[in-house]
Amino acid sequence: MKQAPKHPVRLERQGNVALVVIDNPPVNALGVSVRLGIAAALNAALADDKTDAIIIAANGRTFPVGADIREFDMAPQEPSLGQLCSLVESARKPVIAAIQGTALGGGLELAMAAHYRVSAKTARMGLPELLLGILPGAGGTQRLPRLIGPELALDMMLTGNQVSAEIAAEIGLVDLVAEDDLRVEAVTYASTVKKPRPTSEHRAHLLDGAGYMAAVAARRARVKAELGANALAPLKIVNCVESALLLPIETGLQVERSAFEECVTSRESKGLRHAFFAERAAAKFPEAAEAKPAQVERVAIIGGGLMGSGIAIAALQSGLAVTLVELDEHGVNSALERIGAHYERSIAKGRLSEAQGAAALTHLQLTNKLDLIGEADLVIEAVAENFELKANLLADIAVFAKSEAVIATNTSYLDLAALAEATGRPEDTIGLHFFAPAQANKLVEVGVHDDASAQAVMTALGFARALGKTAVRAHVHNGFGEGYIGNSILEAYRHAADIMLEDGATPSQIDGAMREFGFRLGPYQIADMSGLDIAYARRQLKPRSPDARYVEIADKMVEQGWLGQKSGRGYYIYTGGHHMGVPNGDVLKMIAEHRAHKGIVPRKFSDRDIRDRILLAIVNAGARLLGEGVAARPSDIDAVMVHGFGYPRSRGGPMMDADATTPSIIASRLSVLAPEDPSLWGAAPVLTMLANERQKFADLNTV
Ligand code: COA
């Protein structure tokens, strides 16, 4: 466990101004030792006759980014952040916050409790609590509306969006934007302010009560319409802002406190917090002990199809130079069209200005000459999923790539170690598995085989992080790890769904049950979107165990030419302007005939049966991956499922869901749901496995 710094807060002095300096790397989170330190330093400065004003400042890259999220599951320790903010606000001497970096959550609440705010030009401010299923709980819901008005306050709290220093000054969140040196200018400012100015006494925004009340009511209706009547934290935020308008601040703070407590103990918030830490834990690769990521300035991508172009866009968006290699002129032109169309769409939607779009494209070099990859620090092969094709290409890449370059294959199923061998430089070669659409999907799996060097792995990780992706390590070894984590789980998910389809459920019933659970799309909608032919081609190549149950429905559909959205027909029909499609009656008829042919008497599945069977199949596949050492931690599986496959983030992930379910329930559901399908659950004793992994994980975290 990380040790808290011994002195996370120091009291400094410049003339008659005292500086309370927070120093709690990396992000100055406001854990209990910091809160105690601030309170002590503040009290000392208040007691000192030679101090006329007090600045709260922070060392390092940022003003506090919030409360310490890890403390939310612990017993409360005083002073709470709310108590600290009250102490700051009631100070008898002027208190000025000097803000740099990102003042988020509790950090901004602390700044708002100060009497004045000075910020660096590059600073940003926001209240992102909603993204963790909570609300500002240290007075933020009461002080922000007093400073900037209830409507803007609701905008900030209901989106979690950050505002720049310039905007903050415009809307009244900060009093001064420093021109150059924040600390120096804050001290000068402090010597000009004469007396405290408690935020709770700001009245201007509370006076137009009637107009604001109508605006708040309208916002409540909008939240309910968009998120449903049970959207806990968003509705509580609206209630708290309403309280700010109607009640004295002391009462408003009490309303906020009880709303915060209800949210922080909710399953939704626990899930969102788990997802936050899972993403960060996944990026901790064991190779970090041996190597640091090398800088990637230029990336070469071979293959400008949907995947290659998507990776190119993601890299361009992050400011990298890209060399995109296609086979011939036709390939070059279609890649250019695809990337151009993306930029046109982004410009049309107002996400980019024309100038930004044009500037990004100047960093793109499109060519059909493989020898131009020689300047790239990383070369990614993203051609069709065919072993011969990839192996030959990788051998050529190894010839032209510079000796320090890392070589990556975007394979999702092929034998990674054999592909690495084909380069003749296996130590430089790793897997980098992006998910379509690569410019938007946040997940990247880093496939690590036993001969890969720590340097190659870390450089690939650094690249994925530079693209803003959540990177998860998949260890491919001893025949384990085909399909890495994501596709192995997806296969189990699809298999569980297909068995229910064959036994009596319909595609739309299964999709509906999974959407109801929280997935944006059900498995058959995803199949239609991806194109049934892709998975079909893979199945044809894959050896099949004669003992495993096999469902031929999807194969029969491909043989009929029903490929999903691309052919207008799949599990759904996509004509007549139905974007989501309407169930394809021919498929239902075909399934009925198929059952009759196999002698299957259809039975009914409740939505709960569907959901549980699929979730248990996912969890079981996850447990197996942990047992095989492909995934390092249960939370890595959660990160993959949330980012790559749309598992509802507010549930944290499937492994968190399994952990939250008592083993006896899992056991009884397993035996009730699928006693006849051992292949569905596999031989992995899921419960023992989970218990073991939980213990391992707990041990890791207490070292
Ligand atoms: N409490 C505890 N730990 C926090 C934290 C918080 N509020 N915010 C960040 N951290 C930790 C991260 O877990 C990470 O720890 P690790 O190095 O052990 O993995 C470390 O600080 C750095 O964070 P990271 O997210 O990797 O850095 P970044 O530069 O990419 O992003 C932030 C920085 C602040 C934008 C991002 O961490 C963030 O959004 N934090 C949450 C902010 C928030 O929601 N505040 C409101 C809570 S009240």
Residues whose N, C-alpha, C, O or C-beta is under 5 A from the ligand:
A	BS01	COA	P26 V27 A29 V65 G66 A67 D68 I69 R70 L104 G105 G106 P128 E129 R280
